[in-house]
Amino acid sequence: MSEQSLHPTPEELSAYNLGQLPQERAVAIDSHISECQSCCETIVSLSSDDTFVGLLKESRQLPVD
């Protein structure tokens, strides 16, 4: 099995980041990202994207003066 096939898919990393994975898979990915710089950076990037999207949603809900 190649090293690339051991990495979680982007979809799995996104679901992990949103807390949408079964506990067993989340634990496996948690272990993986603690040792894999590439996947860790992807998680950080996804977190940044989610924060940005969240801020955009909040700004649309603010009352207009």
N, C-alpha and C positions, 0 to 999 in steps of 0.2 A: 504494500500500500504506500503511495507516495505521500510526502509531507503535506502537499496541498490538499489532498483528500481528507486529511485529519482536521482541517480548519472548519469551523462552523460556517454555514452559508451566510451571506449578508442578511437574508430573511430571518435566520435563526438569531443572529446578533441583534437585529432590530427587535425581535420578539423578546429576547433576553433583556434588552435595555428597557422595554416597556413592562417587564414582569409578567409576560404572557406565556412562558414555557412551563411545562411540568417540572416539578422540583428536581427530579432526577437529572433531566437534561440541563436545567439551569446550573446545578452543581457541577456537572461535567464541563460546561462552558466556563463557569467561574474558575475552575482549575486550569483550563486551557489558557484563558486570557491572563492569568497570573504569570504564565511563562512565555506568552507569545506577544511580542511588541506590536506586530502588525495588527492583530485582532484587538489588542488593547487600544491602539490608536483609532481603530474603527469605532469602538464603543465610545470613546471620547468625542469623536466627530458626530456620532449619532446623538449623543447627549447635547452637544452644542446646537445641532439642528433642531432638536425637540424644544430647547429653550427658546430659540428664535421664533419658531412657529407659535409657541405658547404666548410670547410677547406680542406677536402680531394679532393673535386672537383677542388678547386682553385690550389692545389698543382700539380694536373695532368696537368694543363694548363700552368704551368710555363715553360719557355724555359730551355732546358738542356744545360749546359756549355760544 
